[in-house]
Amino acid sequence: MTNGVDLVPEYQRVSRVSEAMKEEIADILRKKLKDPRVGFATITDITVTRDFRHAWVKITVFEGETTEEETLLGLAKAAGFIRSELGRRLRLRRIPDLTFQSDRQMAKTQEVLTLLDSLNTPEKTTDSSIPHKHQDKNTSSS
């Protein structure tokens, strides 16, 4: 049926599966994945289609020994392994194809905070650059 009541359980199931996948992928990255290209990555969000065919995994990378690009390449190469591990851990009929993406929200937030901080910081000026009108009046009247 098309009423809202029938869609709620489906949405809840997708949400539950997304959360379970997020936890399991994080565990796989910590304990099982040995690719040196994959640095310290944090999963920030997962979007799974209703038919469970595709999942987009958003990550943030704290750059140290590896860059974000290297980490994304390593995760793309390891997607099949991660998917097979998910198949062992989750009781699902279909394990989605995984696509790893960079979550730029943290970087955008930092840029906004830096900009706001620069707006709140008053510029330091020297006394010689500030025009003194009251002095000009005094000097012109004498």
C-alpha positions in Angstrom: 0.0 0.0 0.0 1.1 3.6 -0.5 -0.1 5.1 2.8 2.6 6.4 5.2 2.0 3.7 7.8 3.3 1.0 5.5 6.5 3.0 4.7 7.6 3.4 8.3 8.7 -0.2 8.9 10.6 -0.2 5.6 12.4 3.0 6.6 13.1 1.6 10.0 14.6 -1.5 8.5 16.9 0.5 6.2 17.9 2.7 9.1 18.7 -0.3 11.3 20.7 -2.0 8.6 22.6 1.2 7.9 23.5 1.5 11.5 24.6 -2.1 11.8 26.7 -1.7 8.6 28.3 1.4 10.0 29.4 -0.4 13.2 30.6 -3.5 11.3 32.6 -1.6 8.7 34.3 0.5 11.4 35.2 -2.8 13.1 36.5 -4.3 9.9 38.6 -1.2 9.2 40.1 -1.3 12.7 40.8 -5.1 13.0 40.8 -6.8 9.6 42.0 -4.3 6.9 45.8 -4.3 6.5 46.1 -2.0 3.5 48.8 0.7 4.4 47.0 3.2 2.1 44.0 3.2 4.5 44.9 5.7 7.2 42.8 6.7 10.2 39.4 6.9 8.6 36.1 7.5 10.5 32.8 6.6 9.0 30.4 9.5 9.4 27.4 8.3 7.5 26.0 5.5 5.3 23.2 5.8 2.8 21.6 2.5 1.7 19.1 2.2 -1.0 15.7 0.6 -0.1 16.5 -2.5 -2.2 19.9 -2.9 -0.5 21.8 -3.0 -3.8 24.0 0.0 -3.1 25.5 1.8 -0.1 27.5 5.0 0.0 29.8 5.2 2.9 31.0 8.7 3.8 34.3 8.9 5.6 36.6 11.6 7.1 40.3 11.0 7.0 42.6 12.5 9.6 45.7 12.9 7.4 48.9 11.7 8.9 50.9 9.1 7.1 48.3 8.8 4.3 46.3 11.3 2.4 42.5 11.3 1.8 43.0 10.2 -1.9 45.2 7.3 -0.9 42.7 6.2 1.8 39.8 6.3 -0.7 41.9 4.3 -3.3 42.7 1.7 -0.6 39.0 1.5 0.4 37.9 1.2 -3.2 40.3 -1.8 -3.7 39.2 -3.3 -0.4 35.4 -2.9 -1.0 35.0 -6.5 -2.1 36.8 -7.8 1.0 34.7 -5.5 3.3 31.6 -6.6 1.6 32.4 -10.3 2.0 33.2 -9.7 5.7 29.8 -7.9 6.1 28.2 -11.0 4.5 29.7 -13.2 7.3 28.7 -10.8 10.0 25.2 -9.6 9.0 22.3 -11.9 8.3 21.0 -10.2 5.1 19.9 -11.7 1.9 21.8 -9.1 -0.1 24.9 -7.2 0.9 25.0 -3.9 -0.9 27.8 -2.8 -3.3 30.0 -0.3 -1.4 31.1 3.1 -2.6 33.4 5.1 -0.4 33.1 8.9 -0.5 34.9 11.7 1.3 32.7 13.6 3.8 33.7 17.2 3.3 31.4 18.4 6.1 34.1 18.5 8.7 36.4 20.6 6.4 33.5 23.0 5.6 32.7 23.4 9.3 36.3 24.2 10.0 36.4 26.8 7.2 33.3 28.5 8.5 34.7 28.5 12.1 38.0 30.0 10.9 36.1 32.7 8.9 33.9 33.5 11.9 37.0 33.7 14.1 38.7 36.1 11.7 35.6 38.3 11.7 35.5 38.4 15.5 39.2 39.3 15.8 39.6 43.1 15.6 42.4 44.3 13.4 45.2 45.9 15.2 46.0 49.4 13.9 48.7 51.8 14.8 47.9 55.2 16.2 49.5 56.9 13.2 47.0 55.3 10.8 44.0 56.7 12.7 43.1 60.2 11.6 42.8 62.5 14.6 40.1 65.1 13.6 40.2 66.9 16.9 43.9 67.5 16.5 43.4 68.8 13.0 40.8 71.3 14.3 43.1 72.5 17.0 46.0 73.0 14.6 43.9 74.8 12.0 42.5 77.3 14.6 45.9 78.3 15.8 
